[in-house]
Every structure is written in C-alpha cells, then in structure tokens.
C-alpha cells in the first residue's frame, strides 16, 4: 500500500515515484488535476510519498531545505530506515537502484543501516572503511574483476586511506597527482601513465558512489583538472609494446603451441602407466586441454582474453549462411549492450568444431569451463605462455596480449581498411587504432607518397 502523509493525516494511494511528481509535490502548486492528491505533499517537514513499485522506497521532506529518499524496512521484528540521498542531487531512478541494493541486503538477513553507519560516522568514515564495506559490496555485485579494482584503490592511495571521506579534498588529490607525475617523469616502475590514470579513475568512481550513497555531499574530483600525459618517450615505449611477430616467429609460435599440447599428452600417458588408469585417454582426442584451442583463437582472431574466457556456445554461429562469433564484449559490456559480430576464420572454425565434438557437443554453456563447469580464472594461460615463449625463443618480456597486437598490426600492414579492422577486433571507431598503431599506418602512407611521386615522374 502506498501512502501520502501530511500534517498527521493519511490517505491511501498507489503511485510510482517520478522526478516530475516530486517537483510538483514540493512546489505548492495545485493546478494539476491528475495529481490533486499530491498537492503540497512535500511542502511541510515530515511529508512523505511512498513508492508503489518497491516496498519501503519513499521520499520525505526532512527539513525546510531538504527532501531525501529513504528506504524503510523491517528486520528481526524492528522497523528501521536508511537515507539514500537528497533530491534533486540524485534522481528517482538512481535512488530506486540504491533502494534495491539495500533490499537485497535485507533479504539476506542483514541490515544495510549497520554498514552505512560506518560511512556516516565522522570518526570511522575513512576511505579504507568505505572501500571495505559499502563499495566492496557494490563492486562485487556488479564487476567480474571487483577485487582487482578494490586493490587498485587500496594500493594506489595509501596516504588517503586513513582520511575520512568528507575530508578528502581537491588539495589532497592534487598533491597525490604531483607525486605520481614526478615518479612517472623519473621512469620509476609502476608509474606508467596508463597505470596512474587507472588509479585516478578507480578512486573517482568510488567517490561518485559515495555521493550517490549519501556518504559525502560532493565529489572532490568534480573540481579537478583532467589528468593527462603527453610524454614522447612513453608514447614510443607504448608503440614498442604494441609489437608484432615476424612470419618466422609466427611459425615458431604455432609449432610451440603443438609442442605444448603434445607435452601434456605425454605427461598424462606417463601418469596412466603409473597406475592412474582413471585419467582420460588422449591419443584419440584433438586437444589435450583448453590451452591449444584458446591460443589459436587469440592468434587468429585477436580477441581479448576476457572474451575467450567468457565465450559461450550460443555465441558461436556456424551455419551455411554465416560463420562468426557474436557476443557483447567483456571490456565494454556495461556501456555497449549491442553484440559485436566478429567473422570466424576457417582455422578457428575447425578448432571450435573439434573442441565442440570433444566436449560432447553441448548446446549451451561456456566453451572453456573449468573442471567444476564454471568460468576459468583471469590468466588461464599464464604458465603455458611462459613455456611457449621459452620454446619459441621469444624474449621474456613478450606479453600474451602481443597476439592481439600482432593480429591488428598485420591487417594494417596489408592495407586492410581501418573501419574493417575496428569491426574485426570489437572497436566502435578507428580512434584507438589511429592512436596506438599510427607508426604502422605512417609506413603505409610513406609508401603511398613515394608511389604518388613516381606517378608524377612517369608523366614527364
């Protein structure tokens, strides 16, 4: 049941809260026939309008200058409520989302008020406590790599962890940025521009959450200049990292992938001989493990590891009419909900067909599950890649991500149009390719320039 409470009087109504409705109830107007029952509902202190869609969600006139969203709940026989934020600093949609988060906590038998109390206490309202409580709960409900981002904040802001959230100021952030920049300019390990920007963005997101959660009034990042790095030396270093493999190196890589697969088979044969006959017989199977098919997909399609780990059989479209992988990409899944369609070359098509048969021709589920049927870890090929680098005689610093760089680089050097490449690797535009692979594109334009000059000379 939804109620409006005004000067001690109650009238039963059912209504979905909206920003327009709240503005009308606060305004003192009475010229809307549809909303006559809400006339002056939020003018007087104590005025309440309850939401009909989510039990316990309500908006309250808390003082002459404040209208706040609250979530009202009952736990262990006691009625309690928690403030979600002030209107219009947060909208009804944002407040309802926060209320739903609190309702899930209550459903698990816990009180959200106990957790938020830490964030509201002047003494214990520190960055460290907020990170471990409210923000940790929020991140683990939304992000697959939640702990990674929590660690970035914990390790990247040691001097700020002990400060109350309300006391973290623009001056503190400027001081932090100056130190980070100094270390960056000295080429200290761990202070690459991308790393610093990631730390900066991680804390900014936490502070934005604290504003929405009512823990602080304003985000100090809102008054901070944009963090930018334009050093030529680091740009050169980044381009060097975005390297590609020579044709000989690519042949060596493919041979090493086969060798690693055979290495696993040989090891398991030996184990079966040593009274472990329960282990699978691999001689008649195409692959000893997930390592080889995953590596070949990374090599032939240039996908990110997260998209291979999260790949499901329903994403694999292999028909007479088309052959592709269609999925929402992991890196941008919260912003871009539309699936990308990535053409599947014949080697990958053959690999997945064999792997599908080897797995018992499943209709759905993960393509590369762990032994419990769940998702593999974030670095399932780490040890495998170390062995392959040594076997193929690659340098130790070569990253597995090189396979993606290699894919993009060779497409560019073979004059494939940039929009086509962007679509093949899951980019909505060519900006990233222009920015990070410009040195390869420059080589192509140099050849084109020489060709144009030769064209003019031939006309003389």
ABEGO torsion letter per residue (X at the ends): XBBBBBGGBBBBBBBBBBAAAAAAAAAGBAABAAAAAABGAAABBGBBBBBAABBGBBBBBABAABBBBBBBBBBGGBBBBBBAEBOAABBAAAAAAAAAAAAAAAAAGBBAAAAAAAAABAAABBAAAAAABAAAAAAAAABAAAAAAAAAAAAABAAAAABBAAABBAAAAAAAAAAAAAAAAAGBBGABAAAAAAAAAAAAAAAAAAAAAGABABBAAAABBBBBBABAAAAAAAAAABBBBBAAAAAAAAAAAAAAAAAAAAAAAAAAABGBAABBBAAABABABAAAAAAAAAAAAGBBAAAAAABBAAABBBBAABBBBBBBBAAAAAABABBBBBBBBAAAAAAAAAAAAAAGGBABEBABBBAAGBBBBABAAAAAAAAAAAAAGBBAABBAAAAAAAAAAAAAAAGBBAAAAAAAAGBABAAAAAAAAAAAAAAAAAAAAAAAAAAAAAAX
